[in-house]
Amino acid sequence: MRTFLYEFWLFGIKLASSSIFGAYLLVLMAVTHFWYPIDGLYRNDFLFLAAVGFQVVLLAFRLESYREAAVIMIFHVVATFMELFKTSDAINAWHYPGEAYVRLGNVPLFAGFMYSAVGSYIARVFRILDFQFTNAPPTWASFVLAALIYANFFTHHYIVDIRNGLLLASAVLYGRCMIYFRMDKVHRSMPLMLAQFLTAIFVWIAENIATYSKVWVYPNQTGVWHMVPINKLIAWYLLLTLSFVLVTIVHPLKPMIAATNPKTTDEEPAI
């Protein structure tokens, strides 16, 4: 029991460290919703500057590597293209209240950092919890799935929505894949799909906080805020699958050789 409690504590600490960028953004969103005293600087622009500044701090204190920062930039670019499409007048899937000088079309540029926070979390947790895998699918298959997921975020507005097929494909590719993570000296394991689903729940909770703070709102939240529907978990699960594949660009999947006796060295990854 003492070992379980100790490892559970370490697990929480390491997850909190991995999600530091996302937590920072959520706190800023909530605080500035209730109290924003800066005249002459739009809230959306402040959030952009604060996100850029925090990225600089992470790099300066070596809490994030330059390779991880490069992937996070890819997240920002990929997400901004999707945001431009989703917030266009023709689609209007959601919108960003308030003004901003730093923007493209209807999208304040800080919006990409919300997706970058997801990428930052996955990249950091890979390293901090020393992820290793068994039964991982071929790299090419993962990238094909990721490309189809990204394309469907656009095409489902015009042609058939294939998200159910994408979920099935994800189950085929990752259904047997196990992820091993180390809190202290011994690797523990869980199915990769379960880990992604649990992460999707936390992202959905964060989305509710962000929409309540009116960082962005869906059409049904314009007058009175309503909780984001639980079925949005499917979209987040697919987005996390895409994010997971992108992160493997800098953190290739390490095979867990000794899966039956998964011990490693005493060296801990830097938090």
Beta strands, then each sheet from edge to edge (+ up, - down):
strand 1: 103-104
strand 2: 107-108
strand 3: 132-134
strand 4: 178-182
strand 5: 187-191
sheet 1: 1+ 2-
sheet 2: 3+ 4- 5+
end
